[in-house]
């Protein structure tokens, strides 16, 4: 062992300290005292065992609620939320750096609804603007199953513009883009892609399935007609589809507990919702083996050559 200050090897033991009886050393050359450097943890400065912290993150990824994760890991719920925010921030940075110059040919976009703290109809004028309806805009490549971009916010023109801007900056060449009939996509795509896109909208017309009586209150409305609208360029009619991104919406509802309907597991803070989404998409892209591909979406897209562990994901 060498001295941390003068780099001499004239070091001797100099007692122990703390409840854990950590060994202390003293340099006989410069009289500096020091202890063994703490091992580097992927959890940063959090003072919990790394194995338990990673298990808690795994529980959140697999759809456990905060309190069920608390019961499974014996960690306090505040610690679990701190883990979620830490992992979410790191996953957001990872996605921002890795999702660049993507060679996608087809991209599908859609939005999935949730809410923060309370539903929109219960919001008051003095409530935080973060409360109420929240929408997650998602883009997916139906070939590689990669999610190149997502955005959490209100279902507004501003959020749509930010989402499409972010998507356009991550692509390396012209794509065919399919969205639903949400009207703000039209201007957002034109402003972000210009004429360098083949853009179509898939508009679904729904009927009434007895939503006004108790029997059909929670039943999905039947689809009466599906209309394909070519908005720009020359999109291939065989690939005007939103089925893959709608299936990703189901994956989110199954894997992220705060998206489960008719429960009290909804997000109480917008920051936690954003962290949960970033963690989900990073895990989905880099760690979760897709049953159809038999590899992860990131491997299929050529971004990486192996399946990532959770420790590697958040390190």
C-alpha positions in Angstrom: 0.0 0.0 0.0 1.2 3.5 -0.8 0.5 6.8 0.8 -2.3 8.8 -0.9 -0.4 12.0 -0.4 3.3 11.4 -1.0 3.0 8.0 -2.8 5.6 6.4 -0.5 5.2 2.8 0.6 6.3 3.5 4.2 2.8 2.8 5.6 1.8 1.2 8.8 -1.5 0.3 10.5 -2.8 3.1 12.7 -5.8 1.7 14.6 -9.4 1.4 13.6 -12.4 3.7 13.8 -16.2 3.8 13.4 -18.9 1.2 14.2 -17.6 -0.9 11.4 -14.1 -0.8 12.7 -12.5 0.5 9.5 -8.7 0.0 9.3 -6.7 3.3 9.4 -3.1 3.7 8.2 -0.3 6.2 8.8 2.5 7.2 6.5 5.9 7.3 8.4 7.3 9.7 5.8 4.7 12.5 5.8 2.6 11.5 8.9 -0.6 11.5 6.8 -3.4 9.2 8.1 -5.9 7.6 5.8 -8.1 4.5 5.4 -8.8 2.2 2.5 -10.8 3.9 -0.3 -14.4 2.9 -0.3 -15.4 0.6 -3.1 -17.1 2.3 -6.0 -20.8 1.5 -6.1 -23.1 1.8 -9.1 -25.6 3.4 -6.7 -23.4 6.4 -6.1 -23.5 7.8 -2.6 -26.4 5.7 -1.4 -25.5 3.8 1.7 -27.3 0.5 1.0 -25.9 -2.8 -0.2 -25.5 -2.7 -4.0 -27.2 -6.1 -4.4 -30.3 -5.0 -2.6 -30.5 -1.7 -4.5 -30.3 -3.5 -7.8 -33.0 -6.0 -6.7 -35.2 -3.0 -5.8 -34.7 -1.5 -9.3 -35.4 -5.0 -10.8 -38.7 -5.1 -8.9 -39.7 -1.7 -10.2 -38.9 -2.7 -13.7 -41.0 -5.8 -13.5 -44.1 -3.9 -12.4 -44.0 -3.9 -8.6 -45.4 -1.0 -6.8 -43.3 1.1 -4.4 -44.7 -0.5 -1.3 -44.5 -4.1 -2.6 -40.9 -3.4 -3.4 -40.5 -2.1 0.1 -41.9 -5.4 1.5 -39.7 -7.5 -0.9 -36.4 -5.7 -0.2 -36.9 -4.3 3.4 -35.8 -0.9 2.0 -37.8 2.2 3.1 -40.1 3.6 0.4 -38.2 6.9 0.4 -35.0 5.0 -0.4 -36.7 3.2 -3.2 -38.0 6.5 -4.7 -34.4 7.9 -4.4 -33.2 4.8 -6.3 -35.8 5.3 -8.9 -34.8 8.9 -9.5 -31.1 8.0 -9.6 -31.7 5.2 -12.1 -34.0 7.3 -14.2 -31.6 10.2 -14.5 -28.8 7.9 -15.5 -31.0 6.0 -18.0 -32.1 9.3 -19.5 -28.5 10.3 -20.1 -27.7 6.9 -21.5 -30.6 7.0 -24.0 -29.6 10.5 -25.0 -26.1 9.5 -25.8 -26.8 6.1 -27.4 -29.9 6.9 -29.5 -28.0 8.9 -32.2 -27.6 8.4 -36.0 -30.2 5.6 -36.0 -30.8 3.8 -39.3 -34.5 3.3 -38.9 -36.6 2.8 -42.0 -40.1 2.9 -40.4 -41.2 4.6 -37.2 -44.6 4.5 -35.5 -45.7 7.1 -32.9 -48.5 7.1 -30.4 -49.4 8.5 -27.0 -50.4 6.8 -23.8 -52.4 8.4 -21.0 -51.8 8.5 -17.3 -52.1 11.2 -14.6 -50.1 12.8 -11.9 -51.4 13.3 -8.3 -55.0 13.6 -9.4 -57.2 13.3 -12.5 -57.7 16.4 -14.6 -61.4 16.8 -13.6 -60.4 17.1 -9.9 -57.7 19.8 -10.5 -58.2 23.2 -9.0 -56.9 26.6 -10.2 -54.3 26.7 -7.4 -52.9 23.2 -8.1 -49.5 22.7 -9.6 -49.5 22.7 -13.5 -47.8 19.3 -13.2 -51.0 17.8 -11.7 -53.7 16.2 -13.9 -53.5 14.4 -17.2 -50.0 13.3 -18.4 -49.2 11.8 -21.7 -46.2 9.8 -22.8 -45.4 10.2 -26.5 -43.6 7.1 -27.8 -41.8 6.2 -31.0 -40.9 2.7 -32.0 -39.1 1.1 -35.0 -41.4 -1.9 -35.9 -38.4 -3.8 -37.5 -35.9 -3.6 -34.7 -38.5 -2.9 -31.9 -36.2 -0.1 -30.7 -37.7 2.9 -28.9 -35.6 5.8 -30.1 -37.5 8.6 -28.4 -40.2 9.4 -25.9 -41.5 12.5 -24.2 -43.6 13.0 -21.0 -45.9 16.0 -20.9 -49.4 17.3 -21.7 -51.2 16.3 -24.9 -50.4 19.7 -26.4 -48.8 21.3 -29.5 -45.7 22.1 -27.4 -45.1 18.6 -26.2 -45.8 17.2 -29.6 -43.2 19.6 -31.2 -40.6 18.7 -28.6 -41.2 15.0 -29.2 -41.0 15.1 -33.0 -37.9 17.4 -32.8 -36.1 15.0 -30.6 -37.1 12.0 -32.8 -35.9 13.8 -36.0 -32.5 14.6 -34.5 -31.8 10.9 -33.7 -32.3 9.6 -37.2 -29.7 9.4 -39.9 -31.8 9.3 -43.0 -35.3 9.5 -44.5 -38.0 7.4 -42.8 -41.6 6.4 -43.2 -43.6 7.8 -40.2 -47.0 6.7 -39.1 -49.0 8.3 -36.3 -52.6 8.4 -35.1 -55.0 11.2 -36.1 -53.8 13.6 -33.4 -53.9 17.0 -35.2 -50.7 18.5 -33.7 -48.6 15.9 -35.4 -49.1 17.5 -38.8 -47.3 20.8 -38.1 -44.8 19.2 -35.8 -43.7 16.7 -38.5 -43.5 19.5 -41.2 -41.4 21.8 -38.9 -39.0 19.0 -37.8 -38.6 16.9 -40.9 -39.4 19.3 -43.7 -39.9 17.4 -46.9 -37.5 14.6 -45.9 -40.1 12.2 -44.7 -42.9 9.9 -45.9 -45.7 10.6 -43.4 -49.1 9.0 -43.0 -51.8 9.1 -40.3 -53.9 6.2 -39.4 -57.3 7.5 -38.2 -59.6 5.1 -36.3 -63.3 5.9 -36.0 -64.9 4.4 -32.9 -68.5 3.6 -32.1 -70.5 3.5 -28.9 -70.3 0.3 -26.9 -72.7 1.2 -24.1 -70.3 3.5 -22.3 -73.4 5.3 -20.8 -74.6 2.2 -18.9 -72.9 0.2 -16.2 -72.5 -2.9 -18.2 -70.3 -1.3 -20.9 -68.6 1.4 -18.8 -65.1 -0.2 -19.0 -65.5 -1.9 -22.3 -63.4 -0.7 -25.2 -65.3 1.0 -28.0 -65.6 -0.9 -31.2 -63.6 0.3 -34.2 -66.0 1.2 -37.0 -63.5 2.2 -39.7 -59.8 2.7 -40.2 -58.7 5.5 -42.6 -55.2 5.8 -43.9 -54.3 9.4 -44.8 -51.1 10.2 -46.7 -49.9 13.5 -45.3 -46.6 13.9 -47.0 -44.2 12.1 -49.4 -44.9 8.6 -50.7 -45.4 6.2 -47.8 -45.7 2.5 -48.5 -49.4 1.5 -47.9 -48.3 -1.9 -46.5 -46.4 -0.2 -43.7 -49.0 2.4 -42.6 -49.6 0.8 -39.2 -49.5 1.7 -35.5 -50.0 -1.8 -34.1 -46.4 -2.1 -32.8 -46.5 1.1 -30.9 -49.9 0.3 -29.5 -48.4 -3.1 -28.3 -45.6 -1.1 -26.7 -48.3 0.8 -24.8 -49.5 -2.5 -23.4 -46.0 -3.4 -22.4 -45.7 -0.1 -20.5 -49.0 -0.7 -18.6 -47.8 -4.2 -17.7 -44.3 -3.2 -16.7 -44.7 0.2 -15.0 -47.0 -0.1 -12.0 -47.9 3.6 -12.0 -49.7 3.1 -15.3 -52.1 0.5 -14.0 -55.7 1.7 -14.1 -58.1 1.8 -11.1 -55.4 1.6 -8.4 -53.7 4.1 -6.1 -50.3 3.4 -7.7 -50.4 6.5 -9.9 -47.6 9.0 -9.9 -47.6 11.6 -7.2 -44.8 13.7 -8.8 -44.0 14.3 -12.4 -40.3 13.8 -11.8 -41.0 10.2 -10.6 -43.1 9.5 -13.7 -40.3 10.7 -16.0 -37.8 8.6 -14.1 -39.9 5.5 -14.3 -40.4 5.9 -18.1 -36.7 6.5 -18.7 -35.8 3.4 -16.6 -38.4 1.3 -18.5 -37.3 2.3 -22.0 -33.6 1.9 -21.2 -34.2 -1.5 -19.8 -36.4 -2.4 -22.7 -33.8 -1.3 -25.3 -30.7 -2.7 -23.7 -31.6 -5.5 -21.2 -34.8 -7.2 -22.1 -34.6 -9.9 -24.7 -37.4 -9.5 -27.2 -39.1 -12.9 -27.8 -39.5 -12.2 -31.5 -36.0 -11.0 -32.1 -34.3 -13.3 -29.5 -31.9 -10.4 -28.8 -32.5 -7.0 -27.3 -33.7 -4.2 -29.6 -30.4 -2.3 -29.1 -28.5 -5.4 -30.4 -30.9 -5.7 -33.4 -30.3 -2.1 -34.2 -26.5 -2.5 -34.0 -26.1 -0.2 -31.0 -24.5 -2.8 -28.8 -23.3 -6.4 -29.1 -24.5 -7.9 -25.8 -27.3 -8.0 -23.3 -26.7 -5.4 -20.6 -27.2 -6.1 -16.9 -29.0 -3.6 -14.7 -25.7 -2.7 -13.0 -24.2 -1.9 -16.4 -27.4 0.1 -17.3 -27.2 2.5 -14.4 -23.5 2.7 -13.9 
